[in-house]
Amino acid sequence: MTKKMYVGNLPFSSTEEDVQDLFSQYGEVESVKIIYDKETGRSRGFGFVEMSEENAKEAMETLNGDKFEGRTLKVNEARPRT
């Protein structure tokens, strides 16, 4: 089963490929989506990653609070949109 994770405090210069490379250390990444501002096209500093449930659990435990390109990541299970 797939788990979707919220990844916050991403460096504005990070690409989806950078995030995929980071998370692929913990298993196969099914998708990466960085959220961009519609008006400026600049990253909003967060995104979403989908992985298998067991790999996602390990990635969340390891990467939450870890440094990535000088910023402290916030990684947790994504909540459904309201």
Kinemage of the C-alpha trace (Angstrom):
@kinemage 1
@onewidth
@group {chain A} dominant
@subgroup {mainchain}
@vectorlist {calphas} color= white
{ca met a 1} P 0.000 0.000 0.000
{ca thr a 2} L 1.202 3.520 -0.796
{ca lys a 3} L 1.645 6.250 1.794
{ca lys a 4} L 1.686 9.955 0.970
{ca met a 5} L 4.029 12.132 3.021
{ca tyr a 6} L 4.139 15.881 3.514
{ca val a 7} L 7.659 17.319 3.196
{ca gly a 8} L 7.982 20.833 4.587
{ca asn a 9} L 10.724 23.443 4.869
{ca leu a 10} L 12.289 22.423 1.561
{ca pro a 11} L 14.930 24.765 0.168
{ca phe a 12} L 13.353 26.939 -2.526
{ca ser a 13} L 16.034 25.778 -4.960
{ca ser a 14} L 15.171 22.061 -4.558
{ca thr a 15} L 13.856 20.199 -7.571
{ca glu a 16} L 11.601 17.160 -7.633
{ca glu a 17} L 14.643 15.161 -8.735
{ca asp a 18} L 16.603 16.336 -5.648
{ca val a 19} L 13.771 15.231 -3.360
{ca gln a 20} L 13.414 11.917 -5.186
{ca asp a 21} L 17.149 11.256 -4.765
{ca leu a 22} L 16.893 12.003 -1.041
{ca phe a 23} L 13.915 9.705 -0.433
{ca ser a 24} L 15.120 6.915 -2.742
{ca gln a 25} L 17.694 5.999 -0.067
{ca tyr a 26} L 14.755 4.413 1.797
{ca gly a 27} L 13.144 2.568 -1.115
{ca glu a 28} L 11.336 3.115 -4.378
{ca val a 29} L 9.705 6.529 -4.697
{ca glu a 30} L 6.398 6.380 -6.565
{ca ser a 31} L 5.918 10.132 -6.983
{ca val a 32} L 7.256 13.527 -5.933
{ca lys a 33} L 5.306 16.770 -6.221
{ca ile a 34} L 6.735 20.132 -5.152
{ca ile a 35} L 4.125 22.862 -4.804
{ca tyr a 36} L 4.813 26.077 -6.727
{ca asp a 37} L 3.274 29.541 -6.403
{ca lys a 38} L 0.916 30.114 -9.335
{ca glu a 39} L 1.837 33.767 -9.778
{ca thr a 40} L 5.622 33.690 -9.386
{ca gly a 41} L 6.377 30.073 -10.339
{ca arg a 42} L 8.661 29.858 -7.285
{ca ser a 43} L 8.628 26.870 -4.960
{ca arg a 44} L 6.466 27.359 -1.869
{ca gly a 45} L 8.945 25.289 0.169
{ca phe a 46} L 6.891 22.134 0.566
{ca gly a 47} L 5.753 19.120 -1.371
{ca phe a 48} L 4.537 15.547 -1.243
{ca val a 49} L 6.247 12.184 -1.703
{ca glu a 50} L 4.564 8.808 -2.193
{ca met a 51} L 6.281 5.535 -1.247
{ca ser a 52} L 5.318 2.094 -0.003
{ca glu a 53} L 4.055 2.161 3.569
{ca glu a 54} L 7.059 0.415 5.153
{ca asn a 55} L 9.617 2.552 3.274
{ca ala a 56} L 7.676 5.720 4.057
{ca lys a 57} L 7.700 4.910 7.772
{ca glu a 58} L 11.501 4.601 7.765
{ca ala a 59} L 11.903 7.767 5.673
{ca met a 60} L 9.647 9.775 8.024
{ca glu a 61} L 11.471 8.578 11.132
{ca thr a 62} L 14.898 9.312 9.654
{ca leu a 63} L 14.338 12.497 7.656
{ca asn a 64} L 11.999 14.414 9.975
{ca gly a 65} L 14.234 17.010 11.638
{ca asp a 66} L 17.184 16.145 9.394
{ca lys a 67} L 19.119 18.802 7.457
{ca phe a 68} L 18.744 19.013 3.668
{ca glu a 69} L 20.654 21.712 1.764
{ca gly a 70} L 20.929 23.769 4.956
{ca arg a 71} L 17.279 23.546 6.054
{ca thr a 72} L 15.653 21.342 8.683
{ca leu a 73} L 13.013 19.145 7.037
{ca lys a 74} L 9.574 18.448 8.426
{ca val a 75} L 8.375 15.061 7.185
{ca asn a 76} L 5.116 13.435 8.271
{ca glu a 77} L 2.079 11.650 6.941
{ca ala a 78} L 0.048 13.868 4.630
{ca arg a 79} L -3.427 14.763 5.827
{ca pro a 80} L -6.369 14.723 3.442
{ca arg a 81} L -7.383 18.095 1.981
{ca thr a 82} L -10.369 19.703 3.625
